C-alpha cells in the first residue's frame, strides 16, 4: 500500500492505542495524539478551544505536510449527576461536548478543507458509541448527546463531500474493555450488566480497531456514510 498518513486522536490508550498500532502494522504513517506530550505523541488538551487547530497544524508538520485520514477517537466519559449544582452540571456538560464533539468537528472541518484545497481524496473515521442511538445512564446525558451529534455530523460530511472523494465512516461500539468503560461497568453492577449483552462479554479494543482499520484503509467508497455497530447485539437497529 502507499504510505497513508493518519492522525488518530486519543491514541495513547484503549481503542485509540489499539487502532494506532493496527494502522501502523498495516504500514500507515500514524500521528498519535494524547492529552499530554510524550515521545512520539503530540500533546493537546482538546478541552481548550484553540487546541484542535494547533493539533492539526502539528500533525500536518509531523506527517510532512499532508494527511490522508483523520480518526476522531478522543473522548471523555465522566458522570454528571442531575443533583450536582447548576454550574457544576453545566460545566460537566460543556467539557464533554467540547472534547467529544466540538473538537472532532473542528478537526473534521480542517481535514475537509485540507483535502479540498489540494484536490485530493480523504477519509474521516469517527469512533462514536452505541449511546448515540440507545442513550446512556441518567448521569451521562452529555455523553449520549455528544455521540448522537457525532453521528449526525458524520452523515452530513458523507453526503456533502462524497463527490469530491472525501469519505466519512463511523463506528458505534458498545461496552469495550478499556479503563474508561471498566469504571462504568463496575459502577453499574459489573457482571450483572453483561446480562444485557447477548454475546456475553464486552468488546476488546482490538476488535474495534479492526473495524476502524477497515474504514480508514479498505472500505469501498460506496460505504461512505455507513455506521458500523459493534455492541455484542446489545442494541440492534
Buried (B, 14 or more C-beta within 10 A) or exposed (E): EEEBBBBBBBBBEBBBBBBBBBBBEBEBBBBBBBBEEEEEBBBBEBBEEEBBBEBBEBBBEBBEEEBBBBBBBBBBBBBBEEEBEEEEBEEBBEBBBBBBBBBBBBBBBBBBEBBBEEEEEBBBBBBBBBBBBBBBBEBBBBBBBBBBBBBEBBBEBBEEBBEBBBBBBBBBBBBBBBEBBBEBBEEEEEEEBBEBBEEEEBBBBBBBBBBBBBBBBEBEEEBBBBBBBBBBEBBEE
